[in-house]
Amino acid sequence: MYANEIAKHHNDKVIETACATPYNPAALEEDFKDKVGVLGTAVFWTMYHQWPKSDYDDTIGVKIEYVKNREDKEVIFPPDELRAFKKDQACLMFYELEKRIREKYKVEVSELTKTGK
């Protein structure tokens, strides 16, 4: 996309292709879990101004790790929760996933301030 921007070309086709790519959460493929981790860390940063770490595997699903009061904490999105999302185009499915991530953070991380304390 950056190369297109430098060459003064539009990114419409790239964006349309990326958004139209179907994802099947039931398969729990590595690419899907990785993208959930990236989305989870970005949403966490937006909400709490603290950059967490993410990890994933087939047994835990996706784990977002952060520090609160000098203690390591985590929010887990287990495999069954991720598989429950319906197969859809990337932009639509990840939008639904982002809403769920925000809801879960509000419940499990609600007492963390934007300064990370």
N, C-alpha and C positions, 0 to 999 in steps of 0.2 A: 504494500500500500504506500509506503514511504517513497519507493522508487517511482510509482505512478505519480505521486504528488510532485516530486522533483521534475519529472518529465512533463508536468502539467496535463496529465491524463486523469480522467475520472476513475474513481474507485467503485462506482455503482455496481458493476458486474461482479467484482470481488465480494462486495458486501451482500449482494443478492444471492450469490452462490453459497456463501457461508451461512446466511440465514435460512436458506432452503434445505441445507443438509439435514437429513433426518437423524435423530438420535433415538436409540432404543434403550432406556434406562434398565430394563429388565435384564439385559445382557451384561451389565456392569463392566463394560470394557474399560481398559486402562485410560484411553483417551477421554472418556466420559468422566471418570473419577478425577483425572487430572484437571479437567475444566471446572468441575464442581469445587475442587480445592482452590483454584485460581479465583473463581467467583466468590467463594467463601472468605478468602483473605481480603479481597477488594471491598466487599460489603463490610467486613469487620473494620477495615481502615476508615471507610466512610462514616461509620457509626461511632467509632470510639477513638479514632486517631492513634491507633496502636497497630503496628504491623505484626500480625501473628504468623505462625508457621502452619503449614498444612502437610498432612501425610495421608496416605490411602493404601488400602490393600483389600483383598477379597473378604477377609474376616471382620475388619472393623468398619469398612465403608470408607468414609472420609472423616478425618479428625482435624479440627482447627485448634491449635494450641496458642495460648496467650498467657501473660503474667498479670496477676492481680495481687496487690499487697505483697509483692515479692514472692508469691507462690505461683507455681505452674498450674494452670487450669486448662480445661479442654471442653470443646463442644463436639459431639460425635453425631454424624449423620450415618446411621447404620445401613447395611446393605438393603434390608427390607424397606426402609423408608425411601431410599433412592429408587429402588425397583418399582415403588408405587406410582411414580410419575409416569404418565402415559407417553408412548412414543409420539413424537411430534417434530416439527421443524425446529431447528436449533434456537432461533430467536424466541419463538413462542414457548418452548419448553424451558429454556433457561430463564425467561421472565417469570414463569410460575415458580421455578426453583428459587430464584432470588427472593420472591415474596415469602416463601417458606423459611429461607435462611434468616431473613429479617425477623420474622415472627419468633423463631427459635432463639435467636440472640436476645430479643427483648425479654424473653422468659428466663433464659439461663445465664445471661450476662448483664441483666438489667441494672445491677448496682455498680458497674464499672463506669467511671466518668470518662469524658473525652480526653483527659490527660493521662489515662492509664493507671490511675491510683485506685 
